Amino acid sequence: MVEGAKLMEGADLVVSFQKLLKKINEMIEKAHKKRSRLQIFRLILKDSTSLVEDIKNLNDHLDRPRKEIEKLIQEKEAGDELVGKSRKICLWEFLGIYLPFNSRGEKNEMARDVKETLEKVREILKTMSKDNSEHKITCLPPQNTEIVIGMEEPLLRLKMEVLKDGASTLKDGASTLELTGLPGSGKTTLARKLCSDGQVKGKFRDHILFVTFSKTPNFKVIVQSLFQPYGKVPEFHNDEEAAKELGLLLSKISGSPILLVLDDVWPSSESLIQNFIFQIPDYKILVTSRVTFPAIKSQIHLKPLRYEDALTLFRHVALAKDNGADILSESLVEEVVRSCKGLPLAIKVIARSLCQQPREAWQKMVKAWLQGHSILDSNSNLLNFLQGSLSVLEGEPIIMECFKDLGLFPEDQRIPATALIDMWAELYKLDDDGKEAMNIINKLVSLNLANLLVTRKVESDIFSNYSNHFIMQHDLLRELAIYQSNQEPFERRRRLMVDINENNPQWLLEEQQPGIAARMLPIFFKWCFKQKQQPAIARTLSISTDEVFTSDWGNTQLSEIEALILNVRTKHYSLLKSIEKMRNLKVLICTNYGFHPARLENFELLDSLSNLKRIRMEKIFLPSLGKLKNLQKLSLYMCDTSEAFGNCKIPISDALPILVELNIDYCRDMVELPSSLCDIKTLRKLSISNCHKFTKLPQEIGRLENLELLKLNSCTDLGGIPESVGCLSRLHFLDISNCISLRDLPESIGNLKAMEKLYMTGCSRCELPNSVINLKHLKSVTCDEETAASWEVFKPMLINLKIEVPHVEVNLNWLLGD
């Protein structure tokens, strides 16, 4: 193999260089009585000093026998000594006697030949060092000088896992553990700290092996490196042979515990992990990766540092030396630390950039951050590292676009999966049921580019609308998503993000509203004005405001916008008249992050948007509906619906004539649905969840002849289901879970011939009618134990029925916004 040849070439190089120095030494010894040009040899030996050091370092790196390099060092030092003793020797006379030339040109030629030889030696050593640095396999040094602050708890968990007997495994074989986290969260630092721990070294001794993976690792080369500390390095024809020989090697040394660290494993190398697993006692594998590998069941996730630990780490790096830190105010240091968002890499990079800097430099950076500039703008090293972390998305353009879309939502806020599903279905033509979108979300989560929060865990089904799924993102990753989106000029950007608040002083709006502070005009709209209303090509527009924004955008052209995201924090919000110009608008997402519902005004402007298909509202006081003649999906979350449904000026069937899906969740004022809803023949999905005042369905519910899904989850006051429900001939899915006031099911339920799934956990008081024996296509019933006993009576007649009693977990942490 080429790599093996280079190693052999390196060994020959040491021998050749020994001969060269020996010859020079002999020449100096014979010239001790001469008095010319000794300087040439002084320069040669001086030039060789760094070269000998390079060979020594490479020898240590390759774990070669020390006698090879010690002999070389001795000979070189002897040459230095001889030159030192011969400072008055005339080397010109020496050269004239002992070298086959006398002319000045011949002497220059000799010096040039020696110099070229040294350069060639350096070039070979550089190549060898480069080739072997890709897969660094070492018995780690006894001491690790890297600072680990705020990671004591995960370090302790790591120690417990590697020191204990037995752990989760990929298959019968080595106990395997994964350490995963955000890019720059300290995975490698923690792994190295673990390997230098006294207890860990006491158990594994000399059998701690550390492999740093490359993006495209060569398994054969890695295995060859693993052989180096144990003797002769074999050559392999293929990966299968390399895996076999590795197993034999590990078996030979299995008398002692073995710890193998596979550091920075990329997604494309997941299958390669299997090649390192063998049925050997006391053999542990620790995998570090920014990617979560589902096959590894035992995992430790690194989280951002707590503020106190982040402050300690920052002070250690930035203020370790005397740099006039006493003149820095505590608030200034704290502001810098907060901007790093608990990411160890960011803390160290920013700390080093500010170390030894005057107070003015600190103040300038903090001022820029407070004005809305990203921390990534102030440090190219941090930006380059985080951008490099996105290389895992190479060849995945849709996933990259979806990652960038996460920056459209406010900082430190959960992003509803349903909002992303609506956007991506229209922008990227992902499937309507959300499964493709959730696959992308799960991919981003596995790459540690986002976090998934599920507030209520229930069994997945084909009709799930993922209303309990939320996405969170680290602030620096959000800034990275925004940075990536803003690389193109304004007129060519696919996403426009407008943040209108008092901390954005770039552009001052000339017109002020009575009683309201001056508003900020986004740079995008200024650009549009300067370009004489030149249309932008952006498909997505996100507008965040901290107060009501009622001023118009003039003649700004927004005709290409397909998705509009409104992030508001106010009790009153007025849709801008310019929304009428968004002729291609397909998705409207309006989310109020204030405490009370925001009253939405100018809602009638949406009537003119013929392409608007999806609307999602959260914490909005929904006004009376106009005629949304092409709306297909309406989702209302924590909204006030009394005016829209209770006092609607026109029948809801006229307002939403081709509605396909209606989702109403956590709407506390929802009592009943208007009967005219049952005239919407296109309705296929009706979901009313966590509406605790909802008491009844319309008697005319049976007129929804195309209804496939009826979800009435956690409607605690629902007292009954109309008999007309038996007319829903296409109903596949019924969910009445946690409807604790429901006493019985109607007898007509037996007419639901297409019924496949029924959820009724928490309905232990609900009596089953005998007609359920007619549900021949019913495949599964999910219920509690008491209800399961009632279904067991009918199971002999329902041969395809599967009764499941799940353990449901409820997590209310999301209410805290975290």
C-alpha positions in Angstrom: 0.0 0.0 0.0 1.1 3.6 -0.6 0.7 4.5 3.1 2.9 1.5 4.1 5.5 2.4 1.5 5.7 5.9 2.9 6.3 4.6 6.3 9.1 2.4 5.0 10.4 5.4 3.1 10.5 7.3 6.4 12.6 4.6 8.1 15.1 4.6 5.1 15.2 8.3 5.4 16.5 8.2 9.0 19.3 5.8 7.9 20.2 8.0 5.0 20.3 11.1 7.1 22.5 9.3 9.7 25.0 8.6 6.9 25.0 12.2 5.7 25.7 13.5 9.2 28.4 10.9 9.8 30.2 11.9 6.6 30.1 15.6 7.6 31.4 14.7 11.1 34.3 12.8 9.6 35.1 15.7 7.3 35.1 18.2 10.3 37.4 15.9 12.3 39.9 15.8 9.5 39.7 19.6 9.0 40.5 20.5 12.6 43.8 22.0 11.5 42.4 23.9 8.6 41.2 27.5 8.6 38.6 28.1 5.9 34.8 28.1 5.3 33.8 26.3 8.5 30.7 28.5 8.3 29.3 26.4 5.5 29.2 23.4 7.8 27.9 25.4 10.7 25.0 26.4 8.5 24.4 22.8 7.4 24.3 21.6 11.0 22.2 24.5 12.1 19.7 23.8 9.3 19.6 20.1 10.3 18.6 21.0 13.9 15.0 21.6 13.2 15.0 18.6 10.8 16.2 16.2 13.4 13.5 17.6 15.7 10.9 16.9 13.0 12.2 13.3 12.7 12.1 12.9 16.4 8.5 14.1 16.7 7.4 11.9 13.8 9.3 8.9 15.4 7.3 9.5 18.6 4.1 9.9 16.7 4.6 6.6 14.9 5.8 4.9 18.1 9.0 3.7 16.5 11.9 2.3 18.6 13.7 5.2 20.3 17.2 3.8 19.5 16.7 4.8 15.9 16.3 8.5 16.7 18.6 8.6 19.7 21.5 7.5 17.5 20.7 10.3 15.0 20.5 12.9 17.8 23.9 11.8 19.2 25.6 12.1 15.9 24.1 15.5 15.2 25.2 16.7 18.7 28.7 15.4 18.1 28.8 17.4 14.8 27.8 20.5 16.8 30.6 19.9 19.3 33.2 19.5 16.6 32.2 22.6 14.8 32.3 24.5 18.1 35.9 23.3 18.6 36.9 24.2 15.1 36.0 27.9 14.9 39.5 28.8 13.7 39.9 26.1 11.2 40.2 27.2 7.6 37.5 25.2 5.9 38.7 26.4 2.5 41.9 24.4 3.0 39.9 21.5 4.4 37.7 21.5 1.3 40.6 21.8 -0.9 42.2 18.7 0.6 39.2 16.5 1.3 36.6 17.4 -1.4 36.9 16.8 -5.1 36.7 20.5 -6.0 38.5 23.7 -5.4 36.7 26.4 -7.4 34.2 28.8 -5.8 31.5 27.5 -8.1 32.1 24.0 -7.0 31.9 25.0 -3.3 28.5 26.8 -4.0 27.4 23.6 -5.8 28.2 21.5 -2.7 26.2 23.8 -0.4 23.3 23.9 -2.8 23.3 20.0 -3.1 23.2 19.7 0.7 20.4 22.3 1.0 18.4 20.5 -1.7 18.8 17.2 0.2 17.6 18.8 3.4 14.5 20.3 1.6 13.7 16.9 0.1 13.9 15.3 3.5 11.6 18.0 5.0 9.1 17.5 2.1 9.0 13.7 2.7 8.5 14.2 6.5 5.7 16.8 5.8 3.9 14.3 3.6 4.3 11.5 6.1 3.0 13.7 8.9 0.0 14.9 6.8 -0.9 11.3 5.8 -0.9 10.1 9.3 -2.6 13.0 11.0 -5.9 12.1 9.5 -6.3 9.1 11.8 -4.5 9.8 15.1 -4.3 6.7 17.1 -2.5 7.2 20.4 -2.3 5.9 23.9 -3.3 9.2 25.4 -0.9 11.0 27.7 -1.4 10.7 31.4 -2.3 14.4 31.8 -4.8 16.4 29.9 -4.2 20.1 30.2 -7.5 21.2 28.6 -9.8 23.0 30.9 -13.2 21.4 31.6 -15.6 23.7 33.3 -19.3 23.0 33.8 -19.0 19.5 32.5 -18.5 17.7 35.7 -21.9 15.9 35.6 -21.6 14.5 32.0 -17.9 13.5 32.8 -19.1 11.6 35.9 -21.8 9.9 33.8 -19.1 8.9 31.2 -16.9 7.5 33.9 -19.7 5.5 35.4 -20.6 4.0 31.9 -17.0 3.0 31.0 -16.1 1.8 34.4 -19.2 -0.3 35.1 -19.6 -3.9 33.9 -22.0 -4.0 30.9 -23.8 -1.3 29.0 -26.1 -0.9 26.0 -24.8 -2.5 22.9 -25.2 -2.4 19.2 -25.2 -6.2 19.1 -23.6 -8.9 21.1 -20.2 -7.5 21.7 -18.5 -4.4 22.9 -20.4 -2.1 25.3 -21.0 1.1 23.2 -21.7 4.6 24.4 -22.3 7.8 22.4 -21.4 11.3 23.5 -23.3 13.8 21.3 -24.1 17.4 21.3 -24.0 20.7 19.4 -21.0 21.6 17.2 -18.5 23.1 19.6 -20.2 21.8 22.8 -17.0 20.2 24.0 -17.4 16.5 23.0 -13.7 15.9 22.1 -12.5 17.9 25.1 -14.6 15.8 27.4 -13.6 12.5 25.8 -9.9 13.4 26.2 -10.5 14.4 29.8 -12.1 11.0 30.4 -9.1 9.2 28.9 -6.7 11.0 31.2 -8.8 10.4 34.3 -6.9 8.5 37.0 -9.6 5.9 37.5 -10.1 5.3 33.8 -6.4 4.9 33.3 -6.1 2.6 36.3 -8.6 0.3 34.7 -7.6 0.4 31.0 -3.9 1.2 31.5 -2.1 1.1 28.1 -5.1 0.0 26.2 -6.8 3.3 25.7 -7.0 4.0 21.9 -8.2 7.3 20.4 -9.2 7.5 16.8 -10.1 10.9 15.2 -12.3 10.2 12.2 -12.1 12.2 9.0 -15.1 13.1 6.9 -14.2 10.1 4.6 -12.3 7.7 6.8 -10.3 4.7 5.5 -11.1 1.7 7.6 -7.9 -0.2 6.5 -5.7 2.8 7.5 -7.4 3.1 10.8 -6.8 -0.5 11.6 -3.2 -0.3 10.5 -2.8 2.6 13.0 -4.3 0.5 15.7 -1.6 -2.1 15.1 1.2 0.4 15.5 1.5 0.4 19.4 1.5 -3.5 19.3 4.2 -4.2 16.8 4.3 -5.0 13.1 1.8 -3.2 10.9 0.2 -5.6 8.4 -1.3 -4.7 5.0 -4.9 -5.5 4.1 -6.5 -6.1 0.7 -10.0 -5.1 1.9 -12.1 -3.9 4.9 -13.3 -7.5 5.6 -9.7 -8.6 6.1 -8.9 -5.6 8.2 -11.9 -6.2 10.5 -10.9 -9.9 10.9 -7.3 -9.0 11.8 -8.5 -6.3 14.2 -10.6 -8.8 16.0 -7.6 -11.1 16.3 -5.5 -8.3 17.7 -8.1 -7.3 20.3 -8.5 -10.9 21.3 -4.8 -11.2 22.0 -4.8 -8.2 24.3 -8.2 -9.0 25.9 -6.7 -10.1 29.1 -6.9 -6.4 30.1 -9.8 -4.0 29.6 -9.8 -2.0 26.3 -11.2 1.4 25.7 -11.6 2.6 22.1 -12.6 6.2 21.5 -14.0 6.9 18.0 -14.0 10.7 17.9 -16.0 13.0 15.6 -17.8 10.3 13.6 -19.7 11.7 10.7 -23.2 10.6 9.6 -21.8 8.8 6.6 -19.6 6.7 8.8 -22.3 5.2 11.0 -22.1 1.8 9.4 -18.3 1.8 10.0 -18.9 1.7 13.8 -20.1 -1.9 13.4 -16.7 -3.0 12.2 -15.1 -2.2 15.6 -17.5 -4.3 17.6 -16.4 -7.7 18.8 -17.4 -10.2 21.5 -14.6 -9.4 23.8 -14.9 -9.1 27.6 -14.2 -5.6 29.1 -14.1 -4.0 25.7 -15.7 -0.5 25.6 -16.3 1.8 22.7 -17.0 5.5 23.2 -18.3 7.3 20.1 -18.4 11.1 19.9 -20.4 12.8 17.2 -22.5 15.8 16.5 -25.0 13.3 15.1 -27.2 11.1 17.2 -27.0 7.4 16.1 -30.2 5.6 16.9 -28.5 2.2 16.9 -26.5 3.2 20.0 -28.9 2.9 22.8 -26.7 4.3 25.5 -26.3 8.1 24.9 -25.2 11.2 26.8 -26.2 14.5 25.3 -24.1 17.6 26.1 -26.1 20.7 26.8 -25.0 24.3 26.7 -23.3 25.5 29.9 -25.2 27.1 32.6 -24.6 30.8 32.9 -22.5 30.5 36.1 -20.2 27.9 34.4 -20.1 29.9 31.2 -19.0 33.0 33.2 -16.3 30.9 35.0 -14.9 29.5 31.7 -14.9 32.9 30.1 -13.0 34.5 33.0 -10.5 31.7 32.9 -9.7 32.3 29.2 -10.1 36.0 28.8 -9.0 37.3 32.2 -6.4 34.8 33.2 -3.5 37.3 32.5 -3.2 40.8 33.7 -5.0 42.7 31.0 -6.5 45.5 33.0 -9.5 43.5 33.9 -10.1 45.6 37.0 -11.3 48.4 34.8 -14.0 46.2 33.2 -17.4 46.5 34.7 -19.1 43.3 35.8 -22.1 44.1 33.6 -19.8 44.3 30.5 -18.3 40.9 31.1 -21.7 39.4 31.8 -23.2 40.8 28.6 -20.3 39.3 26.6 -20.9 35.9 28.3 -24.6 35.9 27.6 -24.0 36.5 24.0 -22.1 33.2 23.8 -25.3 31.3 24.7 -23.5 28.7 26.8 -21.6 27.2 23.9 -18.0 26.3 25.1 -16.5 26.9 21.7 -18.0 30.4 21.4 -17.0 31.3 24.9 -13.3 30.3 24.2 -13.2 32.0 20.8 -14.7 35.3 21.9 -12.7 35.2 25.1 -9.4 34.8 23.3 -10.3 37.6 20.8 -11.0 40.0 23.7 -8.0 38.9 25.9 -5.6 41.8 26.3 -8.0 44.1 24.5 -8.8 47.5 26.0 -12.1 48.4 27.5 -13.2 50.2 24.3 -12.9 47.0 22.3 -15.2 45.2 24.7 -17.7 48.1 24.7 -17.7 48.3 20.9 -18.5 44.6 20.5 -21.3 44.6 23.1 -22.8 47.7 21.5 -23.0 46.0 18.2 -24.7 42.9 19.7 -27.2 45.1 21.5 -28.1 46.8 18.2 -29.0 43.5 16.7 -25.7 42.4 15.1 -24.9 38.7 15.4 -22.0 37.4 17.4 -21.1 35.6 14.2 -20.4 39.0 12.6 -17.7 39.8 15.1 -15.7 36.6 14.9 -14.8 34.9 11.6 -13.3 31.8 13.4 -16.5 31.0 15.2 -18.5 31.6 12.0 -16.2 29.4 9.9 -16.5 26.6 12.5 -20.3 26.7 12.6 -20.6 26.9 8.9 -18.4 23.9 8.7 -20.9 22.0 10.8 -23.4 22.4 8.0 -21.3 20.2 5.7 -23.3 17.3 7.0 -26.1 18.6 4.9 -24.1 18.6 1.6 -26.2 16.9 -1.0 -29.4 17.5 1.0 -30.7 20.8 -0.5 -34.2 20.5 0.9 -33.0 19.8 4.4 -30.6 22.8 4.2 -33.5 25.0 3.2 -35.6 23.7 6.0 -32.7 24.4 8.4 -32.6 28.0 7.2 -36.4 28.3 7.7 -36.0 27.8 11.4 -34.4 31.3 11.6 -37.8 32.8 10.5 -39.1 32.3 14.1 -38.2 34.3 17.2 -35.3 33.6 19.4 -35.8 31.3 22.4 -39.3 30.3 21.3 -40.7 26.9 20.5 -41.6 26.4 16.9 -44.8 24.3 16.3 -44.2 21.4 14.0 -47.6 22.0 12.5 -46.4 25.5 11.3 -43.4 24.0 9.6 -45.5 21.2 8.1 -47.9 23.9 6.6 -44.9 25.9 5.2 -43.0 23.0 3.8 -46.0 21.4 2.2 -46.5 24.5 0.0 -42.9 25.6 -0.4 -41.3 22.3 -1.0 -44.3 20.1 -1.9 -43.8 17.8 1.1 -46.6 15.4 1.8 -49.8 16.8 3.4 -50.0 14.4 6.3 -46.7 15.8 7.7 -44.6 12.6 7.7 -42.0 13.9 5.2 -41.7 17.1 7.2 -41.3 15.2 10.4 -38.6 13.0 8.8 -36.7 16.2 8.0 -37.2 17.5 11.6 -36.0 14.2 13.0 -33.0 14.5 10.7 -32.1 17.9 12.0 -32.5 16.7 15.5 -30.2 13.7 14.9 -27.6 16.1 13.6 -28.0 18.3 16.7 -29.1 21.2 14.6 -32.4 21.4 16.4 -34.2 19.9 19.4 -37.6 18.2 19.4 -40.0 18.7 22.3 -43.0 16.5 22.6 -45.4 17.8 25.2 -47.7 14.7 25.1 -46.5 11.3 24.0 -49.2 9.2 22.3 -48.9 6.3 19.9 -48.2 7.5 16.3 -50.8 7.0 13.7 -51.2 7.8 10.0 -53.5 10.7 10.7 -51.4 12.4 13.4 -51.3 16.2 13.0 -48.3 16.5 15.3 -50.0 19.2 17.4 -47.9 18.2 20.4 -44.5 18.5 18.7 -42.4 21.6 19.0 -38.9 22.5 17.7 -36.3 24.4 19.7 -33.0 25.7 18.4 -29.8 26.9 20.0 -29.5 30.7 19.6 -26.2 30.5 17.7 -27.6 27.9 15.3 -30.5 30.2 14.7 -28.1 33.1 14.0 -26.3 30.7 11.6 -29.5 29.9 9.8 -30.2 33.6 9.4 -26.6 34.3 8.3 -26.9 31.6 5.6 -30.2 33.1 4.4 -28.8 36.6 4.1 -25.8 35.7 2.0 -27.5 36.7 -1.2 -28.3 40.4 -2.1 -31.7 41.6 -1.0 -33.2 41.4 -4.4 -32.2 37.7 -4.7 -33.0 36.4 -1.2 -35.5 33.6 -0.8 -36.2 34.7 2.8 -36.8 38.1 4.2 -36.6 38.6 7.9 -37.8 41.9 9.3 -37.4 42.8 13.0 -39.3 46.0 13.9 -38.5 47.0 17.5 -36.9 49.8 19.5 -33.5 48.1 19.5 -33.2 48.3 15.7 -32.2 51.9 14.9 -31.1 51.4 11.3 -34.1 53.2 9.7 -36.5 55.6 11.4 -40.1 55.7 10.1 -41.0 59.3 9.5 -44.7 58.9 10.3 -45.5 58.3 13.9 -48.8 57.0 15.3 -50.4 58.9 18.2 -49.2 57.7 21.6 -46.7 55.2 20.1 -43.0 55.5 20.0 -41.3 55.9 16.6 -41.2 52.8 14.5 -38.3 51.3 12.6 -38.5 50.9 8.9 -36.7 47.7 7.8 -33.9 48.0 5.4 -35.7 45.7 2.9 -38.5 48.2 2.4 -36.0 51.0 2.0 -34.3 49.0 -0.7 -37.7 48.5 -2.5 -38.3 52.2 -2.4 -34.9 53.0 -3.8 -35.4 50.5 -6.6 -38.7 52.2 -7.6 -40.8 49.3 -6.3 -38.7 46.6 -8.0 -40.3 43.3 -7.1 -38.4 40.9 -4.8 -38.1 37.2 -5.5 -38.4 36.1 -1.9 -40.9 33.4 -1.2 -41.0 33.7 2.5 -41.4 36.9 4.6 -41.1 36.9 8.4 -42.1 40.0 10.3 -41.4 40.3 14.1 -42.8 43.3 16.0 -42.7 44.2 19.7 -45.7 46.5 19.4 -48.5 47.2 17.0 -47.3 48.3 13.6 -50.0 50.1 11.7 -48.1 52.0 9.1 -48.3 50.9 5.5 -45.4 49.8 3.3 -46.3 52.1 0.4 -45.9 50.5 -3.0 -43.6 47.8 -1.9 -43.9 44.8 -4.3 -44.4 41.5 -2.5 -46.1 39.6 -5.2 -43.8 36.6 -5.0 -44.3 35.9 -1.3 -45.8 32.5 -0.7 -45.4 32.2 3.1 -46.0 35.1 5.6 -45.0 34.6 9.2 -46.2 37.3 11.7 -44.5 37.2 15.1 -46.4 39.7 17.4 -46.3 40.7 21.0 -49.3 42.9 21.5 -53.0 43.0 22.4 -53.9 44.6 19.0 -52.4 43.8 15.6 -53.6 45.1 12.3 -52.8 43.4 9.0 -51.2 45.8 6.7 -53.1 46.8 3.5 -50.1 45.8 1.5 -50.9 42.2 2.2 -53.4 42.5 -0.7 -50.4 42.6 -3.0 -49.3 39.1 -2.0 -51.1 37.4 -4.9 -49.1 34.3 -4.5 -49.5 34.0 -0.7 -50.3 30.4 0.2 -49.5 30.2 3.9 -50.2 32.6 6.7 -48.8 31.9 10.2 -49.7 34.5 12.9 -48.3 33.8 16.4 -48.7 36.1 19.4 -46.0 35.6 21.9 -47.6 38.0 24.5 -49.6 36.7 27.4 -53.1 37.7 26.3 -54.7 37.0 22.9 -54.1 39.7 20.3 -57.1 41.2 18.6 -56.6 40.8 14.8 -57.8 43.7 12.6 -58.2 44.0 8.9 -58.8 40.3 8.6 -61.0 40.9 5.6 -58.0 41.8 3.5 -57.3 38.1 3.2 -60.5 37.6 1.2 -58.8 38.9 -2.0 -56.0 36.3 -1.8 -57.1 33.6 -4.2 -54.1 31.3 -3.5 -54.3 31.4 0.3 -54.6 27.7 1.3 -53.5 27.5 5.0 -53.9 29.7 8.0 -52.5 29.0 11.5 -53.3 31.4 14.3 -52.0 31.2 17.9 -53.2 33.4 20.8 -55.3 35.5 18.5 -58.8 36.9 19.1 -60.2 35.8 15.8 -62.7 38.2 14.2 -65.7 37.3 12.2 -64.7 35.4 9.1 -65.0 36.8 5.6 -65.0 34.6 2.4 -61.8 32.6 2.3 -63.0 30.8 -0.8 -59.8 28.8 -1.4 -58.7 28.1 2.2 -58.1 24.4 2.7 -56.7 24.2 6.2 -57.4 26.4 9.3 -55.6 25.8 12.6 -56.5 27.7 15.7 -54.3 27.3 18.8 -55.2 29.0 22.1 -57.4 31.4 20.2 -60.6 33.2 21.1 -63.2 31.9 18.6 -66.4 33.3 20.0 -66.8 36.0 17.4 -65.6 33.9 14.5 -67.9 30.9 15.2 -70.5 32.3 17.6 -71.3 35.6 15.9 -70.3 34.9 12.4 -72.0 37.2 9.9 -72.3 34.6 7.2 -72.6 30.8 7.5 -69.3 29.2 8.0 -69.9 26.9 5.0 -69.9 30.1 2.9 -66.9 31.6 4.6 -64.9 28.3 4.2 -66.5 26.6 1.2 -63.7 24.1 0.3 -62.1 23.6 3.8 -60.4 20.2 4.1 -59.0 20.3 7.6 -60.0 22.2 10.8 -57.9 22.0 13.9 -59.0 23.7 17.1 -56.7 23.2 20.1 -56.7 24.8 23.6 -59.4 27.3 22.7 -60.9 27.8 26.1 -64.0 29.6 24.9 -65.0 26.9 22.4 -68.4 25.6 23.5 -69.9 24.2 20.3 -69.5 24.3 16.6 -71.9 26.1 14.3 -74.2 23.6 12.6 -73.5 25.2 9.2 -70.0 23.6 9.4 -71.7 20.3 8.6 -72.4 21.7 5.1 -68.8 21.8 4.1 -68.7 18.6 2.0 -65.0 18.8 1.4 -64.1 18.5 5.1 -61.9 15.4 5.7 -60.3 16.1 9.1 -61.9 17.7 12.1 -59.9 18.0 15.3 -61.0 19.6 18.5 -58.5 19.0 21.4 -58.1 20.3 24.9 -61.2 22.5 24.7 -62.5 21.9 28.1 -65.8 23.8 27.7 -66.7 22.1 24.5 -69.9 20.2 25.3 -71.4 18.8 22.1 -71.1 18.2 18.4 -73.8 19.5 16.0 -76.6 17.0 15.5 -76.0 17.3 11.7 -72.4 15.9 12.0 -73.5 13.0 9.8 -73.7 15.3 6.8 -69.9 15.5 6.6 -69.9 12.6 4.2 -66.2 12.8 3.4 -64.9 13.0 7.0 -62.1 10.6 7.5 -60.8 11.8 10.9 -62.7 13.0 14.0 -60.5 13.9 16.9 -62.1 15.0 20.2 -59.2 14.5 22.5 -59.3 15.9 26.1 -62.7 17.7 25.7 -63.5 17.0 29.3 -67.1 18.5 29.2 -68.2 16.6 26.1 -71.3 14.7 27.2 -72.3 12.7 24.2 -71.9 12.0 20.5 -74.9 12.4 18.2 -76.5 9.3 16.6 -75.9 10.8 13.2 -72.2 10.0 13.5 -73.1 6.6 12.2 -73.6 8.2 8.8 -69.9 9.0 8.4 -69.2 6.2 6.1 -65.6 7.2 5.3 -64.5 7.7 8.9 -61.3 5.8 9.5 -60.1 7.3 12.8 -62.0 8.4 15.9 -60.2 9.8 19.0 -62.3 10.4 22.2 -59.4 10.0 24.6 -59.7 11.8 28.0 -63.3 12.8 27.3 -64.1 12.0 30.9 -67.7 13.1 30.8 -68.6 10.8 28.0 -70.9 8.1 29.4 -71.5 6.0 26.3 -71.1 5.6 22.6 -74.1 5.8 20.3 -75.6 2.6 19.0 -75.1 3.9 15.5 -71.3 3.6 15.9 -71.6 0.1 14.6 -72.4 1.5 11.1 -68.9 2.9 10.8 -67.8 0.2 8.4 -64.5 2.0 7.4 -63.4 2.5 11.1 -59.8 1.2 11.5 -58.5 2.9 14.7 -60.2 4.0 17.9 -58.5 5.9 20.7 -60.4 6.1 24.0 -57.9 6.2 26.9 -59.3 7.9 29.9 -62.9 6.9 29.0 -63.3 4.2 31.6 -66.9 5.4 32.3 -67.9 5.1 28.7 -70.2 2.1 27.9 -69.8 0.1 24.7 -72.9 -0.6 22.7 -73.3 -4.2 21.3 -73.2 -2.8 17.8 -69.4 -2.6 18.0 -69.3 -6.2 16.8 -70.1 -4.8 13.4 -66.8 -2.9 13.2 -65.2 -5.7 11.1 -62.4 -3.4 9.8 -61.4 -2.2 13.2 -57.7 -3.0 13.6 -56.8 -1.4 16.9 -58.3 0.1 20.0 -56.1 2.1 22.4 -57.7 2.4 25.8 -57.1 2.0 29.5 -57.1 -1.3 31.3 -60.8 -1.1 32.5 -62.0 -0.3 29.0 -59.8 -3.0 27.6 -61.7 -5.6 29.6 -64.9 -4.5 28.0 -63.4 -4.9 24.5 -62.1 -8.3 25.3 -65.8 -9.5 25.3 -66.1 -8.6 21.6 -62.7 -9.7 20.5 -63.8 -13.2 19.4 -66.1 -11.6 16.8 -63.4 -9.0 15.8 -60.6 -11.3 14.7 -58.4 -8.4 13.4 -58.7 -6.4 16.6 -55.6 -5.5 18.6 -56.2 -4.0 22.0 -53.4 -1.7 23.3 -53.0 -0.2 26.8 -50.3 2.5 26.4 -48.4 4.4 29.1 -49.1 8.1 28.3 -46.5 10.7 29.4 -47.6 14.3 29.9 -44.9 17.0 29.9 -46.0 20.5 30.8 -42.5 22.1 30.7 -43.4 23.7 27.4 -45.7 26.0 29.2 -42.6 27.7 30.6 -41.4 28.3 27.1 -38.3 26.1 27.5 
